[in-house]
Amino acid sequence: MSAEQMLAPLAETLGPGALEHHDPVSVDGVSVRATLHPRDGRALAQMLAEMGRHGIAGLPRGGGTRLGIGNRPARADVLISTRKLRGVDTFEPAEGVCHAGAGTPLAELRDIVRAQRWELPFDVADAAATLGGALASAAVGPRTQGYGLPRDVVLGLEVVLATGERTRCGGRVVKNVTGYDLGKLYTGCFGTLGVIEGAWLRLRPAPERVALLEAPGAEIAPACEGGLEAARRSSVRACALLCDAGAALRCVVELAGDAASVERDVHWLSDRLRAVPAPADALLRVQRRQCGTQGPHELRFRLGVLPAQLSAATQQLAAEGARILAYPGLNLVYAHFALAEADDLEGAARAFRSAAAVASPGALLCEAAPEAVKRGRDVFSGDPALLPLMRALKQRFDPAAVLNPGRFAGGI
């Protein structure tokens, strides 16, 4: 049965406008030719329930900026767009909290809260990125050091389970959370357990002063030492080490906070690292470096690396030809390996071995790779002892394998 024939009963049940047929969208080589457009949470619940009844597998999609992260889909019959679930329905400047739909672009949400001198604590560069996508993929950036992880920003979530059940966890204040904090389970599960409908967020006050500095390139060992010291300064909310060419690392630092603290740390960085004012777009270029690749034949790894191992890990990765971006304050290293061709499986295997050799146990994710490399490979590296628990959660929340089948760790 073709995908169009499979989707026909769904279109009939859901009514006009709910299902769009279009040119194929490739997700790691799996072509998807249709998208569901739920207009609200109730419609989303009906769609997921109907998908389960008809054996249809779907991939949730917000802005599509992180759709390529994860294992190759085991099945993909339809995309589930959250773009109509957009808008800020509650914003309380006096409390520093807001509630927005999952399909709300982060850029739009950021502009709304900025007008009242609040900051949205998500550091995602792509203007098309949505709130739901950032939460589902637990997206991070250089400012995550100061903002906190996405799961720490969430006060409450509305999530529609694969069975069509609409659920809530948490609320607009922290004290609303009792028992298991399911928000932390949903944040970073890549939409394998449910589709985020909306979220309550804790905002951050706009700082009194922001400064952006850049230190010249240095050899890996002293650069890592200086980066770790810089990341510990009280006003530093972003610290990045970049290897542009050769074995030198330059350091880009953003400071934010009260004027006195920022001024103190500007002087420290100037004296200790010879830092000078950086171009206004320096951190944006760091963000784009983190999320981008140089051509279609590059692998991009996200590695957890302990501070004591940062220098050795960076030296080893650089010696094996990787382009390096490190966030010392987040214990994260991004390593980019170029392949000769898209189907250079031997080169890919070497890159995976190199990344695994320096990453902390269970802290490796290949975020970008050619389709041929992903075939038959798990791009996540986790504790094998946790896989039975993860499979049990998948079976409990999504017994019909409706959402993102095969895309999460262990092919779940």
Sequence and secondary structure as in RCSB ss.txt:
>XXXX:A:sequence
MSAEQMLAPLAETLGPGALEHHDPVSVDGVSVRATLHPRDGRALAQMLAEMGRHGIAGLPRGGGTRLGIGNRPAR
ADVLISTRKLRGVDTFEPAEGVCHAGAGTPLAELRDIVRAQRWELPFDVADAAATLGGALASAAVGPRTQGYGLP
RDVVLGLEVVLATGERTRCGGRVVKNVTGYDLGKLYTGCFGTLGVIEGAWLRLRPAPERVALLEAPGAEIAPACE
GGLEAARRSSVRACALLCDAGAALRCVVELAGDAASVERDVHWLSDRLRAVPAPADALLRVQRRQCGTQGPHELR
FRLGVLPAQLSAATQQLAAEGARILAYPGLNLVYAHFALAEADDLEGAARAFRSAAAVASPGALLCEAAPEAVKR
GRDVFSGDPALLPLMRALKQRFDPAAVLNPGRFAGGI
>XXXX:A:secstr
  HHHHHHHHHHHH TTSEEEEEEEEETTEEEEEEE  SSHHHHHHHHHHHHHHT  EEEESSSTTTT SS  S 
 SEEEE TTS  EEEEETTTTEEEEETT BHHHHHHHHHTTTEE       TT BHHHHHHTT   TTHHHH  H
HHHEEEEEEEETTS EEEEE SSGGG  SS HHHHHTTSTTSSEEEEEEEEE EE  SEEEEEEEEEEEHHHHHH
HHHHHHTSTTEEEEEEE  STTEEEEEEEEEESHHHHHHHHHHHHHHH  EE  TTHHHHHHHHHH  SSTTEEE
EEEE  GGGHHHHHHHHHHTT EEEEEGGGTEEEEEEE SSTT HHHHHHHHHHHHHHS TT EEEEE  HHHHT
T   EE  GGGHHHHHHHHHHH TT  BSTT SGGG 
